[in-house]
Amino acid sequence: MASKQGQGQQIQLDALPVAQLQEIKTQLDRELEHLSNSFQSLRTAQSKFRDCLSSIKNGINESVSGKPLLVPLTSSLYVPGRLTSTDHVLVDVGTGFFVEKNAEDATDFYNRKVKDLGESLKDLEGVIQGKAQNVRVVEEVMRVKVLTAQQQEEKKG
């Protein structure tokens, strides 16, 4: 029984002792946890971009122009402000840089981001499923080896 590991190398799992199989399983579990955390981070980012789209669609209109509102600086810090333009918004393009765009261009920008993250999520989901399958294969080989060892002990005893 062989399983992919690391950079695409093949390992003959049934030839390895249980201790090495446990090490491989531990490594795969760590990789799976890291990939799952990355998946969740991408989903969170995608959700934030969708929130930005919603803000552009629902929050930028003449009815709020010039009226006081709270502007988020962080997820928990807001400052008072006023909407001065219903035509232009500041778009966070990453690493602390903001670009002024009209609402249509900002919407296009965020739609592209949501789409790109969706594709990345789909790819990452495939990698996660592959790693999870590798973990199951290693667990099954370990189970068989332990059962075989127990059966041999019973025959000796």
N, CA, C and O of each residue as an XYZ file, in Angstrom:
628
protein
N       0.850     -1.170      0.000
C       0.000      0.000      0.000
C       0.896      1.233      0.000
O       1.773      1.345      0.857
N       0.706      2.152     -0.925
C       1.546      3.338     -1.010
C       0.684      4.577     -0.852
O      -0.502      4.574     -1.182
N       1.297      5.631     -0.346
C       0.579      6.891     -0.154
C       1.492      8.042     -0.529
O       2.706      7.969     -0.338
N       0.907      9.103     -1.061
C       1.713     10.288     -1.380
C       2.026     11.040     -0.098
O       1.198     11.115      0.810
N       3.207     11.584     -0.033
C       3.670     12.294      1.145
C       4.604     13.408      0.701
O       5.391     13.226     -0.228
N       4.521     14.572      1.364
C       5.465     15.656      1.107
C       5.392     16.183     -0.301
O       4.328     16.597     -0.761
N       6.522     16.171     -0.993
C       6.621     16.741     -2.331
C       6.336     15.703     -3.412
O       7.024     15.672     -4.433
N       5.338     14.860     -3.204
C       4.945     13.920     -4.235
C       5.725     12.621     -4.211
O       5.578     11.816     -5.131
N       6.545     12.380     -3.203
C       7.308     11.140     -3.144
C       6.397     10.013     -2.661
O       5.437     10.245     -1.927
N       6.715      8.793     -3.084
C       5.928      7.628     -2.706
C       6.585      6.929     -1.522
O       7.805      6.774     -1.468
N       5.755      6.515     -0.582
C       6.237      5.786      0.588
C       5.477      4.474      0.651
O       4.250      4.453      0.553
N       6.210      3.374      0.816
C       5.585      2.060      0.976
C       5.185      1.933      2.444
O       6.000      1.552      3.284
N       3.936      2.254      2.746
C       3.494      2.345      4.131
C       3.537      1.016      4.871
O       3.906      0.979      6.044
N       3.169     -0.072      4.208
C       3.110     -1.339      4.925
C       4.496     -1.896      5.256
O       4.610     -2.885      5.981
N       5.539     -1.271      4.732
C       6.901     -1.702      5.046
C       7.469     -0.942      6.256
O       8.544     -1.276      6.754
N       6.746      0.073      6.717
C       7.245      0.898      7.822
C       6.766      0.353      9.162
O       5.676     -0.212      9.253
N       7.589      0.525     10.214
C       7.137      0.133     11.551
C       6.069      1.106     12.064
O       5.933      2.218     11.554
N       5.326      0.678     13.063
C       4.220      1.471     13.601
C       4.707      2.836     14.099
O       4.009      3.836     13.933
N       5.898      2.884     14.708
C       6.421      4.160     15.223
C       6.585      5.183     14.098
O       6.226      6.350     14.259
N       7.127      4.742     12.958
C       7.285      5.660     11.826
C       5.932      6.041     11.247
O       5.732      7.184     10.835
N       5.012      5.105     11.213
C       3.660      5.418     10.737
C       3.014      6.485     11.632
O       2.320      7.379     11.146
N       3.250      6.378     12.934
C       2.702      7.369     13.860
C       3.316      8.745     13.587
O       2.615      9.756     13.636
N       4.622      8.787     13.299
C       5.272     10.060     12.965
C       4.681     10.658     11.691
O       4.424     11.860     11.619
N       4.470      9.813     10.698
C       3.878     10.286      9.439
C       2.468     10.813      9.696
O       2.084     11.863      9.180
N       1.713     10.082     10.490
C       0.348     10.511     10.804
C       0.362     11.855     11.530
O      -0.443     12.736     11.229
N       1.272     12.006     12.480
C       1.387     13.269     13.220
C       1.708     14.421     12.277
O       1.120     15.498     12.380
N       2.645     14.191     11.357
C       3.009     15.226     10.379
C       1.816     15.556      9.484
O       1.533     16.727      9.230
N       1.125     14.537      9.011
C      -0.049     14.765      8.160
C      -1.140     15.513      8.921
O      -1.803     16.385      8.360
N      -1.329     15.174     10.198
C      -2.320     15.871     11.023
C      -1.973     17.354     11.155
O      -2.852     18.212     11.075
N      -0.686     17.650     11.359
C      -0.249     19.060     11.460
C      -0.493     19.790     10.145
O      -0.988     20.917     10.138
N      -0.142     19.145      9.027
C      -0.360     19.759      7.716
C      -1.851     19.983      7.468
O      -2.253     21.022      6.944
N      -2.649     19.017      7.844
C      -4.097     19.123      7.666
C      -4.661     20.264      8.508
O      -5.530     21.006      8.050
N      -4.172     20.405      9.729
C      -4.617     21.500     10.593
C      -4.221     22.855      9.993
O      -5.023     23.790      9.982
N      -2.988     22.956      9.497
C      -2.532     24.206      8.878
C      -3.376     24.547      7.651
O      -3.787     25.694      7.473
N      -3.631     23.552      6.811
C      -4.440     23.779      5.613
C      -5.863     24.168      5.983
O      -6.458     25.029      5.334
N      -6.409     23.549      7.010
C      -7.762     23.885      7.450
C      -7.825     25.310      7.988
O      -8.799     26.024      7.746
N      -6.791     25.728      8.717
C      -6.732     27.111      9.203
C      -6.627     28.091      8.037
O      -7.258     29.148      8.050
N      -5.830     27.735      7.033
C      -5.706     28.586      5.845
C      -7.036     28.672      5.115
O      -7.422     29.741      4.642
N      -7.738     27.549      5.023
C      -9.048     27.517      4.373
C     -10.004     28.465      5.088
O     -10.724     29.232      4.449
N     -10.005     28.408      6.420
C     -10.892     29.274      7.200
C     -10.516     30.742      7.016
O     -11.395     31.600      6.931
N      -9.230     31.036      6.953
C      -8.784     32.420      6.740
C      -9.246     32.940      5.380
O      -9.681     34.086      5.265
N      -9.152     32.104      4.358
C      -9.617     32.512      3.032
C     -11.124     32.740      3.030
O     -11.605     33.691      2.414
N     -11.863     31.886      3.704
C     -13.324     32.069      3.787
C     -13.668     33.371      4.507
O     -14.601     34.073      4.118
N     -12.914     33.688      5.552
C     -13.134     34.937      6.288
C     -12.855     36.133      5.389
O     -13.621     37.096      5.377
N     -11.758     36.073      4.636
C     -11.427     37.165      3.716
C     -12.513     37.320      2.657
O     -12.913     38.437      2.328
N     -12.987     36.199      2.125
C     -14.044     36.251      1.118
C     -15.306     36.890      1.708
O     -15.975     37.679      1.041
N     -15.621     36.555      2.935
C     -16.784     37.125      3.610
C     -16.625     38.636      3.790
O     -17.586     39.388      3.629
N     -15.420     39.072      4.123
C     -15.178     40.513      4.288
C     -15.339     41.244      2.960
O     -15.879     42.350      2.922
N     -14.873     40.634      1.873
C     -15.058     41.264      0.558
C     -16.539     41.333      0.192
O     -16.991     42.307     -0.410
N     -17.288     40.296      0.557
C     -18.738     40.336      0.314
C     -19.388     41.441      1.136
O     -20.309     42.108      0.665
N     -18.908     41.639      2.373
C     -19.410     42.735      3.202
C     -19.122     44.081      2.544
O     -19.949     44.992      2.586
N     -17.947     44.198      1.938
C     -17.600     45.440      1.239
C     -18.556     45.676      0.072
O     -19.003     46.799     -0.160
N     -18.862     44.609     -0.657
C     -19.823     44.726     -1.761
C     -21.178     45.194     -1.244
O     -21.818     46.055     -1.847
N     -21.605     44.630     -0.140
C     -22.879     45.009      0.458
C     -22.857     46.469      0.906
O     -23.841     47.189      0.742
N     -21.740     46.897      1.469
C     -21.612     48.287      1.909
C     -21.709     49.246      0.727
O     -22.347     50.295      0.820
N     -21.078     48.883     -0.375
C     -21.149     49.743     -1.564
C     -22.578     49.790     -2.088
O     -23.096     50.853     -2.432
N     -23.206     48.615     -2.141
C     -24.562     48.534     -2.697
C     -25.584     49.257     -1.828
O     -26.429     49.992     -2.338
N     -25.506     49.049     -0.503
C     -26.547     49.548      0.396
C     -26.177     50.819      1.154
O     -27.059     51.553      1.600
N     -24.896     51.079      1.299
C     -24.491     52.188      2.165
C     -24.128     53.478      1.454
O     -24.001     54.524      2.090
N     -23.962     53.414      0.147
C     -23.551     54.613     -0.578
C     -24.736     55.113     -1.394
O     -24.950     54.704     -2.535
N     -25.496     56.007     -0.775
C     -26.619     56.588     -1.493
C     -26.884     57.998     -0.983
O     -26.354     58.404      0.052
N     -27.676     58.710     -1.689
C     -27.929     60.118     -1.370
C     -28.596     60.301     -0.009
O     -28.447     61.354      0.611
N     -29.327     59.295      0.464
C     -30.044     59.454      1.738
C     -29.100     59.581      2.932
O     -29.484     60.152      3.953
N     -27.881     59.065      2.830
C     -26.928     59.176      3.939
C     -25.859     60.233      3.680
O     -25.044     60.520      4.557
N     -25.856     60.805      2.496
C     -24.840     61.806      2.153
C     -24.934     63.014      3.079
O     -25.992     63.626      3.220
N     -23.817     63.343      3.702
C     -23.727     64.501      4.573
C     -24.213     64.265      5.985
O     -23.994     65.113      6.850
N     -24.863     63.150      6.251
C     -25.350     62.852      7.605
C     -24.237     62.159      8.401
O     -23.377     61.494      7.823
N     -24.260     62.320      9.736
C     -23.238     61.652     10.557
C     -23.376     60.133     10.492
O     -24.480     59.589     10.447
N     -22.227     59.469     10.489
C     -22.197     58.013     10.524
C     -20.926     57.571     11.212
O     -20.029     58.380     11.451
N     -20.841     56.275     11.536
C     -19.638     55.731     12.164
C     -18.821     55.004     11.112
O     -19.334     54.171     10.365
N     -17.534     55.340     11.069
C     -16.615     54.759     10.093
C     -15.736     53.743     10.822
O     -15.067     54.091     11.795
N     -15.730     52.484     10.357
C     -14.901     51.482     11.049
C     -13.424     51.653     10.708
O     -13.044     51.677      9.537
N     -12.600     51.770     11.744
C     -11.150     51.778     11.552
C     -10.590     50.377     11.737
O      -9.657     49.970     11.044
N     -11.173     49.645     12.681
C     -10.870     48.229     12.889
C     -12.197     47.544     13.140
O     -13.251     48.173     13.045
N     -12.156     46.247     13.461
C     -13.404     45.531     13.705
C     -14.109     45.998     14.975
O     -15.298     45.734     15.153
N     -13.388     46.688     15.857
C     -14.013     47.138     17.102
C     -13.841     48.631     17.371
O     -14.256     49.111     18.426
N     -13.243     49.374     16.446
C     -13.030     50.801     16.645
C     -13.682     51.584     15.518
O     -13.370     51.388     14.343
N     -14.592     52.473     15.897
C     -15.314     53.300     14.933
C     -15.112     54.764     15.294
O     -15.011     55.113     16.470
N     -15.055     55.608     14.288
C     -14.938     57.052     14.501
C     -16.084     57.737     13.765
O     -16.574     57.226     12.758
N     -16.512     58.898     14.269
C     -17.586     59.609     13.576
C     -17.086     60.158     12.231
O     -15.925     60.543     12.099
N     -17.961     60.186     11.262
C     -17.613     60.714      9.952
C     -18.857     61.078      9.174
O     -19.980     60.965      9.666
N     -18.633     61.515      7.951
C     -19.729     61.856      7.040
C     -19.384     61.326      5.658
O     -18.225     61.344      5.245
N     -20.398     60.855      4.949
C     -20.216     60.420      3.573
C     -20.190     61.675      2.703
O     -21.190     62.382      2.578
N     -19.035     61.934      2.109
C     -18.896     63.155      1.316
C     -19.138     62.921     -0.163
O     -19.391     63.868     -0.908
N     -19.064     61.670     -0.596
C     -19.267     61.381     -2.010
C     -20.022     60.065     -2.160
O     -19.695     59.069     -1.515
N     -21.026     60.079     -3.015
C     -21.740     58.839     -3.313
C     -21.213     58.230     -4.612
O     -21.701     57.198     -5.071
N     -20.209     58.887     -5.194
C     -19.645     58.402     -6.453
C     -18.326     57.665     -6.273
O     -17.983     56.803     -7.082
N     -17.583     57.995     -5.224
C     -16.251     57.429     -5.036
C     -16.094     56.840     -3.644
O     -16.676     57.325     -2.674
N     -15.287     55.776     -3.569
C     -14.979     55.124     -2.296
C     -13.481     54.842     -2.231
O     -12.790     54.817     -3.249
N     -13.003     54.634     -1.018
C     -11.620     54.195     -0.831
C     -11.629     52.670     -0.715
O     -12.387     52.097      0.068
N     -10.785     52.038     -1.495
C     -10.707     50.585     -1.528
C      -9.368     50.159     -0.946
O      -8.313     50.623     -1.378
N      -9.424     49.265      0.047
C      -8.214     48.708      0.637
C      -7.684     47.644     -0.316
O      -8.289     46.583     -0.471
N      -6.551     47.935     -0.953
C      -5.977     47.006     -1.930
C      -4.897     46.132     -1.302
O      -4.195     45.405     -2.006
N      -4.762     46.200      0.017
C      -3.825     45.338      0.730
C      -2.625     46.080      1.259
O      -2.272     47.153      0.769
N      -2.010     45.509      2.250
C      -0.813     46.021      2.931
C      -0.930     47.494      3.311
O       0.050     48.237      3.258
N      -2.134     47.908      3.694
C      -2.336     49.262      4.177
C      -2.469     50.323      3.101
O      -2.457     51.512      3.417
N      -2.596     49.937      1.852
C      -2.759     50.898      0.765
C      -4.224     50.999      0.366
O      -4.927     49.995      0.249
N      -4.666     52.235      0.161
C      -6.036     52.499     -0.254
C      -6.008     53.243     -1.576
O      -5.142     54.084     -1.817
N      -6.973     52.919     -2.431
C      -7.086     53.555     -3.741
C      -8.506     54.081     -3.877
O      -9.472     53.399     -3.535
N      -8.618     55.297     -4.378
C      -9.950     55.849     -4.615
C     -10.482     55.305     -5.930
O      -9.809     55.367     -6.959
N     -11.698     54.770     -5.886
C     -12.344     54.213     -7.074
C     -13.788     54.667     -7.098
O     -14.370     54.991     -6.063
N     -14.362     54.687     -8.300
C     -15.798     54.936     -8.336
C     -16.501     53.663     -7.885
O     -15.886     52.597     -7.847
N     -17.761     53.762     -7.547
C     -18.494     52.641     -6.967
C     -18.513     51.434     -7.907
O     -18.415     50.296     -7.448
N     -18.636     51.667     -9.202
C     -18.671     50.562    -10.164
C     -17.335     49.824    -10.203
O     -17.303     48.593    -10.177
N     -16.231     50.576    -10.266
C     -14.906     49.942    -10.283
C     -14.624     49.213     -8.965
O     -14.012     48.144     -8.958
N     -15.073     49.798     -7.853
C     -14.884     49.148     -6.556
C     -15.668     47.834     -6.506
O     -15.174     46.827     -6.000
N     -16.879     47.856     -7.029
C     -17.694     46.644     -7.072
C     -17.016     45.580     -7.929
O     -16.965     44.412     -7.543
N     -16.494     45.978     -9.090
C     -15.769     45.035     -9.949
C     -14.556     44.460     -9.222
O     -14.297     43.259     -9.290
N     -13.813     45.328     -8.524
C     -12.627     44.901     -7.779
C     -13.003     43.837     -6.744
O     -12.368     42.785     -6.674
N     -14.040     44.114     -5.937
C     -14.435     43.175     -4.887
C     -15.040     41.899     -5.468
O     -14.842     40.819     -4.912
N     -15.769     42.002     -6.567
C     -16.296     40.802     -7.218
C     -15.169     39.892     -7.702
O     -15.247     38.670     -7.572
N     -14.112     40.504     -8.264
C     -12.952     39.711     -8.706
C     -12.280     39.041     -7.512
O     -11.881     37.879     -7.592
N     -12.155     39.767     -6.414
C     -11.539     39.207     -5.210
C     -12.349     38.019     -4.690
O     -11.780     36.983     -4.345
N     -13.674     38.167     -4.634
C     -14.538     37.082     -4.165
C     -14.393     35.873     -5.081
O     -14.316     34.739     -4.609
N     -14.355     36.115     -6.395
C     -14.229     35.021     -7.357
C     -12.867     34.333     -7.222
O     -12.794     33.105     -7.189
N     -11.787     35.123     -7.143
C     -10.441     34.550     -7.002
C     -10.319     33.720     -5.725
O      -9.739     32.634     -5.730
N     -10.872     34.245     -4.633
C     -10.813     33.492     -3.382
C     -11.653     32.222     -3.469
O     -11.291     31.194     -2.897
N     -12.761     32.291     -4.175
C     -13.582     31.098     -4.364
C     -12.821     30.010     -5.097
O     -12.912     28.836     -4.739
N     -12.069     30.392     -6.122
C     -11.255     29.421     -6.867
C     -10.146     28.854     -5.982
O      -9.870     27.655     -6.011
N      -9.513     29.727     -5.195
C      -8.465     29.266     -4.277
C      -9.036     28.317     -3.229
O      -8.408     27.319     -2.875
N     -10.228     28.634     -2.737
C     -10.878     27.769     -1.758
C     -11.179     26.393     -2.353
O     -11.010     25.369     -1.692
N     -11.623     26.386     -3.599
C     -11.926     25.118     -4.256
C     -10.654     24.276     -4.401
O     -10.661     23.075     -4.128
N      -9.567     24.917     -4.831
C      -8.288     24.204     -4.962
C      -7.808     23.687     -3.607
O      -7.384     22.537     -3.488
N      -7.877     24.537     -2.597
C      -7.417     24.160     -1.267
C      -8.275     23.040     -0.683
O      -7.772     22.178      0.037
N      -9.558     23.056     -0.992
C     -10.437     21.996     -0.517
C      -9.991     20.641     -1.078
O     -10.024     19.632     -0.375
N      -9.578     20.626     -2.339
C      -9.068     19.394     -2.936
C      -7.807     18.905     -2.252
O      -7.648     17.706     -2.022
N      -6.906     19.826     -1.923
C      -5.671     19.462     -1.221
C      -6.005     18.904      0.167
O      -5.425     17.909      0.600
N      -6.942     19.554      0.853
C      -7.341     19.099      2.192
C      -7.942     17.701      2.119
O      -7.642     16.853      2.960
N      -8.781     17.456      1.128
C      -9.378     16.128      0.985
C      -8.305     15.075      0.712
O      -8.387     13.956      1.220
N      -7.305     15.431     -0.085
C      -6.198     14.509     -0.355
C      -5.412     14.192      0.904
O      -5.078     13.035      1.160
N      -5.116     15.223      1.692
C      -4.392     15.006      2.961
C      -5.213     14.165      3.916
O      -4.682     13.280      4.585
N      -6.510     14.439      3.983
C      -7.383     13.663      4.871
C      -7.411     12.202      4.433
O      -7.427     11.302      5.272
N      -7.418     11.965      3.133
C      -7.377     10.585      2.629
C      -6.053      9.919      3.009
O      -6.034      8.746      3.383
N      -4.952     10.661      2.914
C      -3.648     10.118      3.312
C      -3.650      9.732      4.795
O      -3.109      8.694      5.175
N      -4.265     10.582      5.628
C      -4.343     10.272      7.062
C      -5.134      8.985      7.264
O      -4.736      8.128      8.053
N      -6.248      8.848      6.558
C      -7.064      7.633      6.698
C      -6.279      6.387      6.267
O      -6.382      5.337      6.901
N      -5.499      6.506      5.192
C      -4.703      5.368      4.713
C      -3.665      4.981      5.764
O      -3.497      3.801      6.070
N      -2.976      5.966      6.310
C      -1.960      5.689      7.335
C      -2.618      5.060      8.560
O      -2.090      4.097      9.116
N      -3.758      5.587      8.985
C      -4.465      5.018     10.134
C      -4.861      3.571      9.879
O      -4.745      2.729     10.770
N      -5.328      3.275      8.670
C      -5.737      1.910      8.335
C      -4.540      0.958      8.355
O      -4.643     -0.156      8.868
N      -3.405      1.394      7.799
C      -2.203      0.552      7.805
C      -1.748      0.316      9.247
O      -1.351     -0.795      9.599
N      -1.806      1.359     10.078
C      -1.428      1.207     11.484
C      -2.359      0.213     12.184
O      -1.903     -0.641     12.944
N      -3.636      0.327     11.928
C      -4.614     -0.568     12.549
C      -4.341     -2.021     12.166
O      -4.356     -2.911     13.016
N      -4.095     -2.247     10.886
C      -3.815     -3.606     10.402
C      -2.539     -4.145     11.048
O      -2.495     -5.300     11.472
N      -1.503     -3.308     11.122
C      -0.240     -3.752     11.723
C      -0.414     -4.097     13.205
O       0.119     -5.100     13.681
N      -1.155     -3.266     13.925
C      -1.376     -3.523     15.352
C      -2.184     -4.801     15.536
O      -1.854     -5.617     16.396
N      -3.231     -4.988     14.748
C      -4.032     -6.211     14.843
C      -3.204     -7.445     14.504
O      -3.316     -8.472     15.174
N      -2.389     -7.353     13.484
C      -1.531     -8.468     13.092
C      -0.553     -8.803     14.216
O      -0.342     -9.974     14.531
N       0.038     -7.781     14.816
C       0.977     -8.003     15.919
C       0.261     -8.646     17.102
O       0.820     -9.535     17.746
N      -0.960     -8.218     17.401
C      -1.717     -8.796     18.505
C      -2.048    -10.262     18.233
O      -1.970    -11.104     19.127
N      -2.416    -10.551     16.997
C      -2.737    -11.937     16.624
C      -1.509    -12.833     16.747
O      -1.611    -13.973     17.201
N      -0.343    -12.316     16.340
C       0.892    -13.099     16.446
C       1.250    -13.334     17.911
O       1.739    -14.409     18.257
N       1.016    -12.353     18.774
C       1.285    -12.502     20.213
C       0.375    -13.561     20.811
O       0.802    -14.371     21.633
N      -0.890    -13.546     20.389
C      -1.845    -14.534     20.910
C      -1.452    -15.950     20.494
O      -1.600    -16.891     21.274
N      -0.951    -16.102     19.263
C      -0.514    -17.433     18.799
C       0.707    -17.912     19.567
O       0.840    -19.106     19.836
N       1.602    -16.991     19.924
C       2.801    -17.356     20.687
C       2.433    -17.717     22.120
O       3.017    -18.627     22.711
N       1.456    -16.994     22.676
C       1.093    -17.160     24.097
C       0.182    -18.278     24.303
O      -0.216    -18.549     25.436
